[in-house]
């Protein structure tokens, strides 16, 4: 999961059209060093977010989602496969379907 957050952070450094919120089921105490790094980079993090995982029907990690401005899920899956080209393709397909 930590590798996927690093992957997403590296991608987002070069993008202004998309942001991230990281969710974890862990407590803030369990992942404090990791959270400190994310927060210092300006990322948003929600800890103890089991309710969100349940709501979205997610029972595995890492899991990522791209949502639109109305909080509709545009894409979800393993964030390790994301790169700029995949994100561009996802956003293009979403735009064409609107």
Secondary structure, 3 states (H helix, E strand, C coil): CHHHHHHHHHHHCCCCCCCCEEECCCCCCCCHHHHHHHHHCCCEEECCCHHHHHHCCCCCCCCEEEECCCCCEEEEECHHHCCHHHHHHHHHHHHHHC
